[in-house]
Amino acid sequence: MTKVTIVLMLSFLIAFSALAYNEDESFGYTDPVLSQWGLDNVTWTQQGNATATFRRAASGAVGDYWYCFGDQYVGTAHAFNLTTNTWAASTPPPAGATCNWPGITTDDALYIIGGYNPSYYNTFLRFTPTGGGPTGTWSQLAVYPQTACGIAGGWDGGDIIYGAGGGGSGGSLSNAYAYSISGDMWMPIASMPGPMKYCGGGFAGGKFYVVGGIDNATGVYEYSPGTDTWATVASIPVAVWFSTFSISADGDYVYSIGGGGGYGSWPAVDAVQIYDPVGGVWGMDTPLPVAYGTNASDIIPNDPTTGMDAGGYDGVANHAETYRGDGFEGMPSVPIELTAFNAEVVEGGVYLTWTTASEIDCYEWTVLRNGDAVATLPGYGTTVEPHSYSYMDEVGEGTYTYRLLETDIGGATTYSDLIEVTVGAAEVTEYAVSQNYPNPFNPSTSIAYEIPEYSLVNLSVYNINGELVAELVDGYRSAGRYDVTFSASGFTSGVYFYKLTAGDYSSMHKMTLMK
């Protein structure tokens, strides 16, 4: 069973109740109540106002410009020059939908799916800047399979654009699709675990993420293209309704910059939230200076240290204020890094060991066997020193799964992956080491080995140049079967070799890290 390095960060959940709503705003503004904990790397500075007020726009950066297309029932077009920090008029979209659509950018174009005005649309449009912008040309592409608005979208960095969720006259949708840029065609993929309308999307870490919306404002779904499957992952800490306009990604992280409705039961939020697909955790950065609902915001893909925010709605009027955020650095270096989590079958049961490279606000570790807590060990709080933990679980014959639950001083919890152990299995009669799984891998993989007698064991990892880069096991071990995790979160992509030496036995295997 695969085991991965877990990256643990302080997280929290602020939940709001969701009520029925209309496509048009008709309620007053509600002030959000938010925690200010975060990374505090970003500095927000106000720029000149956009050429007009707007909300519910499709936005994204192509080249030197950040574009915002549409307003509620008005086909406006704005372009912000990222070099001069000035606004200019751009080319409005073709007649049809004018709002409630996602902007998805590739290296050379911006795409828009569906929309509303005041009926639903299935159009799929591409904007290509002329001469570097700010104006350009629009193209009508293969229509989207659903007639809907509030769809989540994202680009995989290659030939595929994803669309998921949204809603139309029949209600919220869970349908999802993949579009081939080269083939100009939409293909159905597995549906999401549940419907999500006005959700936001982004592609990071090789997977497509759908975040928030009016059906599940803290929900996050993760799509794996290789297996055509969805999973529910860590909830976004601060609920974000109408996240279609405020979710973006740069290939490494997913960003939520502001968002919300700005009216009724869907307050605007100023929270800046960042999701790390490797650690499976959310962090928070410096909040926006103001909170306007249905604002346009993006991380700038060709300059990942910059974020943009403009427009929005306060329950009474649209806005044109613009803010530039500099200092986006993604997540910080791993605050709590579980570098190893191993299980050894010994006389009397299973001996569990795990080590951390550093810890921040670590209150305690709970050992879970088959989902039930069997032991609790105190953490080391905040430390940059490595620490080791161990626990002897006295069990009889059978197959058991183990998982660690880390709790920080704020009460937030994060789980490790599972380890499966069989006690009382057939006797091991020879030395062996298996091919790592998964392979290729990112960022961690499992290596299983067997020894028939008490032996001095060394399991080491080497790079392509034959240089030692990691020593996973170095010591005496009893006869049995072992499963060890190799974490390569700090390594570059490429070919590596692992070598098991035990007694007179030696065997080497090749593995590939693909980030």
Helices and strands as residue ranges (DSSP letters): E 43-47, E 58-62, E 65-71, E 74-81, E 86-89, E 103-105, E 110-116, E 120-129, E 136-140, E 152-155, E 160-164, E 167-168, E 171-172, E 176-180, E 185-189, E 200-204, E 207-211, E 220-224, E 229-232, G 243-245, E 247-249, E 254-257, E 260-263, E 266-268, E 272-276, E 281-285, E 296-299, E 306-310, E 322-326, E 338-346, E 349-356, E 359-369, E 372-383, E 387-393, E 398-408, E 413-415, E 419-423, E 432-433, E 444-451, E 455-462, E 468-477, E 480-487, E 494-502, E 505-513
